Amino acid sequence: MLSPAICTVLFACSPAHSSSNLNAEQIRAKLQAIPFDQEVHLTNKEWQVIMSPQQFYVMRRAGTEAPSLSGNALDHRKGIYLCSACSNLLYSADAKFDSGTGWPSFWQPIRKEAVHESNTVSAIFGREISCARCGSHLGHVFNDGPEPTGLRYCMNAVALTFHEGGEGTIENAHANH
C-alpha cells in the first residue's frame, strides 16, 4: 500500500493532472495563429497532443501506415490535399493517380516549395518527402510515375486531409483550417 505522501506526488506528477499539462485547444490556436507563409515549430509533445497516435507515428516518427484499397481511390472530385498537421497545401486532386500501391499517389505537388525532399535516396524507399511548413513526414517519391513528370509521390493517407472544391479551393481551404 502506498503512503498518502507518495500518492500525492504520483498524482501531482502525472501528465493528466500536471499544471503544465498541454492543452489541445491552446496548441491548435497557436498553430492557427501562424501565417501560412511561415514555418511551424511545435515540439513533439505539442504534436502528440493534437495528433492521433497513428498520425504521430507516421508524421513525427517517419513511420508508414499499412496500404489500403482507399489509398488509390479516384473519385474524380475537384479539390486539394492539405498536410494533416499544419494545413499546408500539398497536392491537387488533378495530380492524383492510381498507382496500385495502396497509398495515395500524385505525379507532382501543388507547388515545388510545398514539400521538402531529403537528400538521401534509398532504392527501396525512394526519397523521403516532408511538409515544407511543419517538417512532418508525408511519404516518399519514386521515379516510376506517369507523365508529365515521371514521378510518384507516394504519401501516407493519414498525413493528408482532403478539401473538396473548385474555383477558390486554396483560399477556401485555408479559411476553413
Secondary structure as UniProt FT lines:
FT   HELIX           4..13
FT   HELIX           15..17
FT   TURN            19..20
FT   HELIX           24..32
FT   TURN            36..37
FT   HELIX           44..50
FT   HELIX           53..55
FT   HELIX           56..60
FT   HELIX           69..72
FT   STRAND          79..83
FT   TURN            84..86
FT   STRAND          89..92
FT   HELIX           93..95
FT   STRAND          96..97
FT   STRAND          105..106
FT   HELIX           112..114
FT   STRAND          115..122
FT   TURN            123..125
FT   STRAND          126..131
FT   TURN            132..134
FT   STRAND          137..142
FT   TURN            147..150
FT   STRAND          152..155
FT   HELIX           157..159
FT   STRAND          160..164
FT   TURN            167..168
FT   HELIX           169..175
//
